[in-house]
Amino acid sequence: MRAIRVAWVFVVIVALCGHCRAQEVRVMGMTPHEEDGHRGDLLEELISAEEAFRSDPEDGARYEYASLLMEAGRFERASEVVAPLLDSVPPSDEALSLGARLAYWMGDYERAQSLFGEILAPEPNDARALTGLAMTYYQTNDFAACAGLSEEQRGAVMLPMLDLMLAFGEEDPYSAEWDEDRSSTVPFITTDPLPVVEVEIDGRRLAALIDTGADLFILDTDIADELGIESLTTMLGMFAGGKRAEIGFARAGSLRLGDVTLRSVPISILPTKPLSLGDVEIGGIIGTGVLRQFVSTMDYPNSRLVLRERSDKGLAASLDALDGLVVESVPFYLEGSHFILAHGSLNGSEGLLFLVDSGLAGVPAFGAPRQTLEYVGIPVPEVSVREDVIGGAGGGFAVGEFEIEELGLGSLRQKDLVGSFGGQPPGSYRRAGFIKDGLISHNFVKHYVWTLDFDGMTMYLARDANASSGG
């Protein structure tokens, strides 16, 4: 078996606390289902629910069918099925909650905010709806809207992001200062095992990983101390192997990425130096929370990060730059604060839902939980603790490897890859209320010019028609 070095730096939000509050909750109020069953069991339920719905599409059968579609990750179809229930007078809280969550995941934040508001109209302190509403403010950078929540409502939302947003007051986060063409190109210092670029935060230059499995810009704890940046609130995060560590949340004055500077930047604080690659000291991590401020392109073949204004013009310029390449467009969803999800396949099993997390370094292109391996028919590998395996909360967890015949994202396919088992936190399979079949990562996406459009909720993966697929 080939040697690997793994750097799992993505964060799964499990225990959230603000001002040292501690309570086990789920983002948007999700409660995990039983972990024993895999996707095959759910599909059997879904077939029965669809038959019941088609024979008699009454409200109960409709809601059950829509709920199971949601659990299977078929969000668009679930939204279509539940839609008539939202027009009922009055709609049930269950239907409103399902509709709001689906709208949120599909990036329709205006509709999500409206539906969460309908739940809150008669029940202003509903914690689940308040959490969803706060998250819509988070995704739309409307931090000032949090001031409209009452003290009682704020107390019901156990999110460190709420405390962070409130700390901004009326100040807008992520205010961008551009050069004339409103684009910035930042060369990679390294591309493998993960892309690294130079950034400047509050005047301090440092090397930062690009990792779509992270949320905000993550600043190393020691560097934060040097800059005098103190945490405004904290949370307990779960990382690779189920390990936990405290994460601080704070505000930096500026973050410069090439020719663009963001002002008033929300950040996380966590030790990143242990993730250093060779002689390159890692002082930070650029997460999805930063990338979604732009039309962002990770141009792996040309070793550069290209950031353009998040606008129709910025998207058009990004797509124009792909002229002459073969381009695959893949719809994606955004769950929680930052988890990018897209449909894919594994060894011929289609309709799976993958977390697209670019921060898994080393040989593996994919990580899977036990349930996915059982569903696809891949033997669960033996695991062992390895010194060369480290995550965002350190090492000391057991991993194993398995061979992959074919791995797909959208209609893209790569063959003869390696997968990793043991790194994904326990309970991750259904934690969000739907199945996440695995994690597709660096050794898959590094063969493409990879552009993320957070307005159209579409990723574009482009490559030279004659280039090797890497499989």
MARPATOR-83374 format. One line per field, with one value per residue (C-alpha): chain; residue number from 1; x, y, z. Coordinates in Angstrom, 1 decimal, decimal comma, padded with zeros to 4 digits, always signed. Each point is the difference from the previous one (the first is absolute). Example, Ala and Ser with C-alpha at 12.3 -4.5 7.8 and 13.67 -1.06 7.14 Angstrom:
<recs>
c	c(A  A) $
k	c(1  2) $
xx	c(+012,3  +001,4) $
yy	c(-004,5  +003,4) $
zz	c(+007,8  -000,7) $
</recs>
This chain:
<recs>
c	c(A  A  A  A  A  A  A  A  A  A  A  A  A  A  A  A  A  A  A  A  A  A  A  A  A  A  A  A  A  A  A  A  A  A  A  A  A  A  A  A  A  A  A  A  A  A  A  A  A  A  A  A  A  A  A  A  A  A  A  A  A  A  A  A  A  A  A  A  A  A  A  A  A  A  A  A  A  A  A  A  A  A  A  A  A  A  A  A  A  A  A  A  A  A  A  A  A  A  A  A  A  A  A  A  A  A  A  A  A  A  A  A  A  A  A  A  A  A  A  A  A  A  A  A  A  A  A  A  A  A  A  A  A  A  A  A  A  A  A  A  A  A  A  A  A  A  A  A  A  A  A  A  A  A  A  A  A  A  A  A  A  A  A  A  A  A  A  A  A  A  A  A  A  A  A  A  A  A  A  A  A  A  A  A  A  A  A  A  A  A  A  A  A  A  A  A  A  A  A  A  A  A  A  A  A  A  A  A  A  A  A  A  A  A  A  A  A  A  A  A  A  A  A  A  A  A  A  A  A  A  A  A  A  A  A  A  A  A  A  A  A  A  A  A  A  A  A  A  A  A  A  A  A  A  A  A  A  A  A  A  A  A  A  A  A  A  A  A  A  A  A  A  A  A  A  A  A  A  A  A  A  A  A  A  A  A  A  A  A  A  A  A  A  A  A  A  A  A  A  A  A  A  A  A  A  A  A  A  A  A  A  A  A  A  A  A  A  A  A  A  A  A  A  A  A  A  A  A  A  A  A  A  A  A  A  A  A  A  A  A  A  A  A  A  A  A  A  A  A  A  A  A  A  A  A  A  A  A  A  A  A  A  A  A  A  A  A  A  A  A  A  A  A  A  A  A  A  A  A  A  A  A  A  A  A  A  A  A  A  A  A  A  A  A  A  A  A  A  A  A  A  A  A  A  A  A  A  A  A  A  A  A  A  A  A  A  A  A  A  A  A  A  A  A  A  A  A  A  A  A  A  A  A  A  A  A  A  A  A  A  A  A  A  A  A  A  A  A  A  A  A  A  A  A  A  A  A  A  A  A  A  A  A  A  A  A  A  A  A  A  A) $
k	c(1  2  3  4  5  6  7  8  9  10  11  12  13  14  15  16  17  18  19  20  21  22  23  24  25  26  27  28  29  30  31  32  33  34  35  36  37  38  39  40  41  42  43  44  45  46  47  48  49  50  51  52  53  54  55  56  57  58  59  60  61  62  63  64  65  66  67  68  69  70  71  72  73  74  75  76  77  78  79  80  81  82  83  84  85  86  87  88  89  90  91  92  93  94  95  96  97  98  99  100  101  102  103  104  105  106  107  108  109  110  111  112  113  114  115  116  117  118  119  120  121  122  123  124  125  126  127  128  129  130  131  132  133  134  135  136  137  138  139  140  141  142  143  144  145  146  147  148  149  150  151  152  153  154  155  156  157  158  159  160  161  162  163  164  165  166  167  168  169  170  171  172  173  174  175  176  177  178  179  180  181  182  183  184  185  186  187  188  189  190  191  192  193  194  195  196  197  198  199  200  201  202  203  204  205  206  207  208  209  210  211  212  213  214  215  216  217  218  219  220  221  222  223  224  225  226  227  228  229  230  231  232  233  234  235  236  237  238  239  240  241  242  243  244  245  246  247  248  249  250  251  252  253  254  255  256  257  258  259  260  261  262  263  264  265  266  267  268  269  270  271  272  273  274  275  276  277  278  279  280  281  282  283  284  285  286  287  288  289  290  291  292  293  294  295  296  297  298  299  300  301  302  303  304  305  306  307  308  309  310  311  312  313  314  315  316  317  318  319  320  321  322  323  324  325  326  327  328  329  330  331  332  333  334  335  336  337  338  339  340  341  342  343  344  345  346  347  348  349  350  351  352  353  354  355  356  357  358  359  360  361  362  363  364  365  366  367  368  369  370  371  372  373  374  375  376  377  378  379  380  381  382  383  384  385  386  387  388  389  390  391  392  393  394  395  396  397  398  399  400  401  402  403  404  405  406  407  408  409  410  411  412  413  414  415  416  417  418  419  420  421  422  423  424  425  426  427  428  429  430  431  432  433  434  435  436  437  438  439  440  441  442  443  444  445  446  447  448  449  450  451  452  453  454  455  456  457  458  459  460  461  462  463  464  465  466  467  468  469  470  471) $
xx	c(+000,0  +001,3  +001,2  -002,2  +000,2  -003,4  -000,9  -003,6  -000,8  -003,7  -002,3  -003,2  -002,1  -001,2  +000,2  -000,6  +000,6  -000,1  +001,6  +000,8  -003,6  +000,1  -002,8  -000,1  -001,9  +000,0  +000,2  -003,6  -001,3  +000,8  -000,1  +001,9  -001,9  +001,0  +003,4  -000,5  -001,7  +001,6  -001,4  -001,4  -002,4  -001,1  -000,6  -002,3  -002,0  -000,1  -001,4  -002,9  -000,6  -000,1  -002,6  -002,1  +000,3  -000,9  -003,0  -001,4  +002,0  -001,6  +001,9  +001,5  +001,2  +001,4  +001,9  +001,4  +001,1  +001,6  +001,8  +001,5  +001,1  +001,7  +001,8  +001,2  +001,4  -002,5  -000,6  -001,5  -002,6  -000,7  -000,7  -002,4  -001,9  -000,3  -000,9  -003,9  +000,2  +001,5  -003,1  -002,3  -001,9  +001,7  +003,0  +001,4  +003,2  +001,4  -000,6  +001,3  +003,2  +000,6  -000,6  +002,2  +002,9  -000,2  +000,0  +003,0  +002,0  -000,8  +001,2  -003,5  +000,6  -002,8  -002,6  +001,7  -000,2  -003,7  -000,9  +002,0  -001,9  -003,3  +000,9  +001,1  -003,1  -002,1  +003,1  +002,6  +002,4  +000,0  +003,7  +000,2  -001,5  +002,0  +003,2  -001,0  -000,8  +003,4  +001,7  -001,7  +001,3  +003,5  -000,1  -001,2  +002,5  -003,0  +001,6  -001,8  -003,4  +000,9  -000,5  -003,8  +000,0  -001,2  +002,1  -002,2  +000,4  +003,7  +000,1  -001,8  +002,6  +003,1  +002,2  +003,4  -000,6  -002,9  +002,3  +002,6  -002,6  -001,4  +003,6  +000,1  -002,9  -000,9  +003,3  -000,2  +002,4  +002,2  +000,0  +002,2  +002,6  +001,0  +002,3  -001,6  -000,8  -001,5  +001,9  +003,0  +002,4  +002,0  +002,6  +000,3  +003,1  -000,6  -002,8  +000,7  -000,8  -002,3  -000,1  +001,6  +000,1  +001,4  -002,5  +000,3  -002,2  +000,1  +003,4  +001,5  +001,0  -000,4  -000,6  -003,5  -001,6  -003,0  -002,6  -003,7  -000,6  +000,8  -002,4  +001,4  +003,6  +001,8  +002,9  +002,6  -000,3  +003,6  -000,3  -003,3  +001,7  +002,8  -002,5  -002,0  -003,1  -002,2  -002,9  -003,5  -001,6  +000,9  -001,3  +001,0  +000,6  +000,3  +002,8  +001,4  -000,3  -002,6  +002,6  -001,1  +001,6  -001,1  -000,3  +000,1  -002,0  +001,2  +000,3  +003,0  +000,4  +001,1  +000,8  +002,0  -000,1  +002,2  -001,7  -003,1  -000,4  -002,9  -000,7  -001,7  +000,5  -001,5  +002,6  +000,5  +003,0  +001,5  +003,5  +001,0  +003,8  -000,2  -001,4  +003,2  +001,1  +003,7  +001,8  -003,1  -001,5  -003,7  -001,3  -003,6  -002,7  -002,2  -003,4  -003,3  -001,1  +002,7  -000,4  -003,7  +000,7  +001,2  -000,4  +002,9  +002,2  +002,5  +002,1  +002,0  +001,6  +001,4  +000,7  -002,0  -003,1  -002,1  -002,5  -002,6  -002,8  -003,1  -002,3  -001,3  +003,0  +002,4  -001,5  +000,0  +003,7  +000,7  -001,8  +001,6  +003,3  -000,9  -000,4  +001,7  -000,3  -002,5  -002,4  -002,2  -002,6  -001,1  -002,8  +000,9  -001,6  +001,2  -000,8  +000,6  +002,4  +002,3  -000,3  -000,1  -001,9  -000,4  -001,3  +002,5  +000,6  +002,2  +000,8  -003,1  -002,4  -001,7  -002,0  +002,4  +000,5  +003,6  +001,5  +002,5  +002,7  +003,4  +002,0  +000,8  +003,6  +002,1  -000,9  -003,8  -002,4  -003,0  -001,0  -003,0  -001,9  -000,7  -003,6  +001,1  +002,5  -002,6  -002,6  +002,5  +001,5  +003,5  +001,5  +000,6  +003,8  +002,1  +001,0  +003,1  +001,3  +002,7  +002,4  -000,2  -003,8  -001,1  -003,3  -001,1  +000,0  +003,2  +000,7  -000,5  -002,9  -000,1  -000,3  +000,0  +000,0  -002,1  +000,2  -002,5  -000,8  -001,8  -000,9  -002,3  -001,1  -002,9  +000,8  +003,8  +001,7  +003,4  +001,2  +002,4  +000,1  +000,6  -002,5  +000,4  -002,0  -000,1  +000,5  -003,6  -001,5  -002,4  -003,6  +000,9  -002,0  -003,4  +000,9  -001,6  -003,3  +001,0  +002,6  +003,5  +001,6  +003,6  +002,5  +001,6  +003,2  +003,3  +001,2  -003,2  -000,4  +003,7  -000,3  -002,4  -000,5  -002,6  -002,4  -002,6  -003,1  -001,9  -002,8  -000,8  +001,0  +002,0  +003,6  +001,9  +002,8  +002,0  +002,9  +001,9  -001,6  +003,4  +001,0  +000,2  -002,8  +002,3  -001,7) $
yy	c(+000,0  +003,4  +002,4  +003,0  +003,1  +001,4  +003,5  +000,2  +003,6  +000,2  +000,8  -001,7  +002,1  -002,2  +001,7  +003,7  +002,5  +003,8  +001,8  -003,5  -001,2  -003,8  -001,9  -002,9  +001,3  -000,3  +002,8  +000,9  -002,2  -003,4  -003,1  -003,0  -003,1  -003,6  -000,8  -003,7  +000,2  +001,0  +001,6  -003,3  -000,2  +003,6  -000,7  -002,8  +002,3  +002,6  -002,4  -000,9  +003,7  +000,9  -002,7  +001,2  +003,6  -000,8  -002,1  +002,7  +003,3  +001,1  +002,3  -002,8  -002,1  +003,1  +001,2  -003,5  -000,3  +003,5  -000,8  -003,2  +001,8  +002,5  -002,7  -001,6  +003,4  +000,5  +003,6  +001,4  -002,8  +000,3  +003,7  -000,6  -002,6  +002,0  +003,3  -000,6  -000,5  +003,5  +001,5  -001,6  +002,3  -000,1  -002,1  -002,4  +000,9  -003,3  +000,9  +003,5  -001,3  -002,5  +002,6  +002,6  -002,5  -001,0  +003,6  +000,7  -002,9  +000,9  +003,6  +001,7  +002,0  +002,5  -002,9  -001,7  +003,2  +000,4  -003,6  +000,2  +003,3  -001,8  -002,5  +002,8  +002,2  -002,1  -001,5  +002,8  -002,1  -003,2  -000,9  -002,0  +002,8  +002,6  -001,9  -000,3  +003,7  +000,9  -002,2  +001,8  +003,2  -001,6  -001,2  +003,4  +002,0  +001,8  +000,0  +003,2  -001,8  -002,0  +003,1  -000,4  -003,2  +000,4  -001,0  -003,1  -000,9  +000,4  -002,3  -002,7  +000,0  -002,0  +001,2  +001,6  +001,6  +002,0  +001,4  +000,8  +001,7  +002,1  +001,2  +001,7  +002,3  +002,1  -000,7  -002,0  -003,0  -000,8  +003,4  -000,4  +002,4  -000,8  +001,1  +001,3  -003,3  -001,4  -003,2  -001,4  -002,8  -001,6  -002,6  -003,2  -000,4  -003,8  -002,0  -003,4  -001,4  +003,0  +003,4  +002,8  +003,7  +003,1  +002,3  +003,0  +000,4  +003,1  +000,8  -003,5  -002,1  -003,7  -003,1  -001,4  -003,2  +000,1  -002,4  -000,1  -002,2  +003,0  +002,9  +003,4  +001,0  -002,0  +001,8  -001,9  +000,5  +001,2  +002,5  +001,3  +000,6  +001,9  +002,2  +000,6  -001,6  -001,5  -002,4  +001,5  -003,3  -003,7  -003,4  -003,6  -001,4  -003,6  -000,9  -003,0  -003,2  +001,5  +002,1  +003,2  +003,4  +003,4  +002,6  +003,7  +002,6  +003,5  +002,9  +001,1  +003,5  -001,1  -003,1  +000,7  -002,6  +001,2  +003,1  -000,1  +001,0  -001,0  +002,3  -001,0  -003,8  -002,7  -002,5  -003,2  -000,7  -003,5  -001,4  -000,3  -000,3  -003,8  -000,3  +001,5  -001,6  -000,6  +003,3  +002,1  +001,1  +000,1  +003,1  -000,1  -001,7  +001,6  -001,6  +000,1  +003,0  +002,0  -001,7  +000,8  +003,7  -000,4  -002,0  -002,1  -002,1  -002,6  -000,3  -003,1  -000,6  +003,6  +000,1  +003,0  +001,3  +002,5  +002,1  +002,2  +002,1  -002,0  +001,3  -000,9  +001,8  -001,9  -003,3  +000,8  +000,9  -003,3  -002,0  +001,9  -001,0  -003,6  +000,4  -002,9  -002,4  -002,7  +001,2  -002,0  +001,8  -001,6  +001,3  +000,3  +000,6  +001,8  -001,7  +001,5  +002,9  -001,2  -003,6  -000,3  -003,0  -001,5  -003,2  -002,6  -003,7  -002,8  -003,2  +000,3  +000,9  +003,2  +002,7  +000,4  +003,3  +001,0  +002,7  +001,8  +000,7  +000,9  -000,4  -003,7  -000,2  -003,0  -002,9  -000,4  +001,8  -001,1  -000,7  -002,2  -001,1  -003,7  +000,3  +001,1  -002,8  -002,5  +001,5  -000,1  -003,4  +001,1  -002,0  +002,2  +000,2  -000,7  +003,1  +001,1  +003,2  +001,6  +002,7  +001,6  +000,5  +003,3  +002,0  +003,4  -001,2  -002,1  -003,6  -003,2  -001,5  -003,1  -000,1  -002,6  +000,1  -001,6  -000,2  +001,9  -001,3  +003,2  +003,3  +002,6  +003,6  +001,0  -001,8  +000,2  -003,4  -001,0  -003,6  -001,9  +002,3  -000,6  +000,7  +000,7  -001,5  +001,1  +003,8  +001,0  +000,8  -002,6  +000,8  +002,1  -002,3  +001,5  +002,8  +002,7  -001,9  -001,4  -002,5  +001,2  -002,9  +001,2  +002,7  +000,7  +001,9  +001,4  -003,0  +000,2  +003,7  +000,8  -001,0  +002,9  +003,7  +000,0  +003,0  +000,6  +002,1  +000,5  +002,0  -002,6  -002,9  -001,5  -001,2  -000,1  -002,5  +000,6  -001,8  -000,3  -002,7  -001,7  +000,2  -003,2  -000,5  -001,1  -003,3) $
zz	c(+000,0  -000,9  +002,7  +000,8  +002,0  +001,0  +001,1  +000,9  +000,9  -000,5  +002,9  +000,9  +002,4  +002,8  +003,4  -000,4  +002,8  +000,2  +002,9  +001,5  -000,4  -000,6  -001,5  -002,5  -003,0  -003,8  -002,5  -001,0  +002,8  -001,8  +002,1  -001,4  -000,9  +000,9  -001,5  -000,7  -003,4  -003,2  -003,2  -001,3  +003,0  -000,6  -003,7  +000,9  +002,2  -002,7  -002,6  +002,4  +000,8  -003,7  -000,7  +002,9  -001,2  -003,6  +001,0  +002,4  +000,2  +003,3  +002,3  +002,2  -002,9  -001,7  +003,0  +000,6  -003,6  +000,0  +003,3  -001,3  -003,2  +002,1  +002,0  -003,2  -001,1  -002,8  +001,0  -003,2  -000,2  +003,7  -000,4  -002,9  +002,1  +003,1  -001,8  +000,1  +003,8  +000,3  -001,6  +002,5  +002,4  +002,4  -001,1  +002,7  +001,8  -001,2  -003,7  +000,5  +001,7  -002,8  -002,7  +001,8  +000,4  -003,6  -001,2  +002,2  -001,3  -003,6  +000,6  -000,2  +003,2  -000,7  +000,0  +003,0  +002,0  -000,9  +001,0  +003,3  +000,6  -000,4  +002,7  +002,3  -000,4  +002,4  +001,9  +000,2  +002,1  -002,0  +000,2  -003,2  -002,1  +001,7  -000,7  -003,6  -000,2  +001,6  -002,6  -002,9  +001,4  +000,2  -003,6  -001,3  +002,1  +001,6  +003,4  +001,0  -000,2  +003,1  +002,0  -000,6  +002,1  +003,6  +002,9  +000,5  -003,7  +000,2  +003,0  -002,0  -002,8  +001,2  -002,9  +000,4  -003,4  +001,6  +002,6  -002,6  -002,3  +002,9  +000,8  -003,5  +000,9  -003,0  -001,7  -003,2  -000,2  -002,9  -001,6  -003,1  -001,4  -003,6  -002,7  -003,3  -001,6  +003,3  -000,2  +001,9  -000,9  +002,8  -001,0  +001,9  +002,1  -000,2  -001,7  +001,6  +002,5  +000,3  -001,7  +002,1  -000,7  +001,7  +001,6  +002,4  +003,0  +002,1  -001,6  +000,8  -003,0  +000,2  -002,0  +000,0  -001,2  -002,3  +001,5  -000,9  +003,0  +002,3  +000,6  +000,7  -000,4  +002,8  +001,6  +002,0  +003,8  +000,5  -002,8  +001,3  +003,4  -001,8  -001,7  +003,1  -001,4  +002,7  -000,3  +000,4  +000,4  -000,2  -001,0  +000,3  -003,5  -001,2  -002,4  -001,7  +002,0  +002,3  +001,8  +001,5  +000,6  +001,0  -002,8  +000,7  -002,1  -000,5  -002,4  -001,9  -001,5  -003,4  -002,2  -003,1  -002,8  -002,9  -001,4  +002,1  +003,7  +002,2  +002,9  +003,3  -000,4  +002,2  +000,8  +002,0  +002,3  +000,1  +000,0  -003,7  +000,2  +000,7  -003,5  -001,5  -003,2  -000,2  +000,5  -000,6  +003,3  -000,2  +001,9  -001,3  -002,0  -002,7  +000,4  -001,8  +002,0  -001,8  -003,4  -000,1  +000,1  -003,6  -003,2  +001,0  -002,2  +001,2  -003,2  +000,9  -003,4  +000,0  +003,7  +001,0  +001,8  -002,0  +001,8  -001,9  +001,2  +001,0  -002,7  -003,5  -001,4  +002,2  -001,0  -003,7  +000,2  +001,9  -002,7  -002,8  +001,4  -000,5  -003,7  -001,9  +003,0  +000,5  +002,8  +002,2  +002,1  +003,2  +002,2  +003,7  +003,3  +003,2  +003,3  +003,4  -000,1  -002,8  -001,1  -003,9  -001,1  -003,5  -001,5  -001,1  -000,4  +001,4  -001,8  -002,2  +002,8  -001,1  +001,8  +002,9  +001,9  +000,7  +002,1  -002,4  +002,5  -001,6  +003,2  +000,0  -000,9  -001,1  -002,2  +000,8  -002,3  +002,1  +003,5  +000,9  +003,2  +000,7  -001,3  -003,5  -000,3  +001,0  -002,5  -002,9  +000,9  +000,9  +002,9  +003,1  +000,3  +003,0  +001,8  +002,0  +001,7  -002,1  +000,8  -003,4  +000,3  +001,5  +000,1  +001,2  +003,6  -000,3  -000,7  +002,0  -001,9  -002,0  -003,8  -002,8  -003,8  -002,7  -003,8  -002,2  -003,5  -001,0  +001,7  -001,4  +000,6  -002,2  -003,3  +000,5  +000,6  +001,2  +000,4  +002,2  +003,0  +003,7  +002,8  +003,7  +002,8  +003,7  -000,3  -000,3  +003,5  +001,5  -000,9  -003,1  -002,3  +001,0  +002,3  -002,1  -000,4  -003,4  -001,2  -000,8  -001,8  +000,2  -000,6  -003,4  +000,2  -001,3  -002,0  -002,0  -000,5  -000,5  -003,7  -000,8  -000,2  +002,7  +000,2  +002,7  -000,7  +003,3  -001,6  -002,6  +002,4  -002,8  -000,2  -003,2  -000,5  -003,2  -001,6  -003,2  -002,1  -000,4  +003,6  +002,1  +002,5  +002,7  +000,4) $
</recs>
